[in-house]
Amino acid sequence: MSKKVLILFASRSGSTADTATIIAHEMKLKQKEITVDVLPVKKAKDITSYDLIILGSAIWMGKPLPEMLSFIKSYLPILKTKKVVCFALCMNLRTENDKTIKESAAYLTPFSSCTPIETAIFAGGVDYLKLGFFARRIVKMVKSPQGDFRNIDKIKTWASDIIVKYC
């Protein structure tokens, strides 16, 4: 019987949404007999039929996006019965060093309530043109650079490892 994977994402300027699609594609390449569905977290309804649930969020102001936190709170009883893996993208890791790695690891703490079997945090990206007026002002105010800082190879390797370990 084919395993079912659900990837739910919360994204601001599209990097996390794109990353969720990359993860799904990599998983399908690694294990062709699985089914992988990718949805914005706001569109999640019935998650009970999935063998593995992957939650991914952009980090905004040091936390996963509100829609992801709301989903976790609402679906917590079901999530606690599932294999859950979480990932996040943050601009803090555009420069990877001991300090930014340690700081960024703390951004995953809000995911802990759903007891993930694995977590990862990657450098993200931001496109000012895809942000709303207020979000764009905040990003400019904190001098967050525009651009894509993701290491796609690292993300693909992580996705391949996840599918081998848990499906």
Number of C-alpha atoms within 10 A of each C-alpha: 5 10 15 16 24 21 25 24 29 26 24 20 19 17 24 27 21 13 24 28 18 16 24 24 16 20 26 17 12 15 14 12 13 17 15 20 15 17 15 19 21 13 9 15 8 9 15 12 11 17 17 23 22 22 24 29 32 31 24 17 12 14 20 24 19 13 16 24 16 13 16 20 14 11 15 15 11 13 21 13 12 20 19 23 21 23 23 28 27 26 23 19 21 19 12 13 9 9 11 14 15 12 12 25 14 12 20 19 12 13 24 12 12 21 17 19 12 13 19 15 22 25 22 23 24 23 15 19 10 12 15 11 10 9 15 17 13 12 17 13 9 9 9 15 15 14 14 14 20 20 12 14 9 11 21 18 13 15 20 20 14 17 19 11 7 14 15
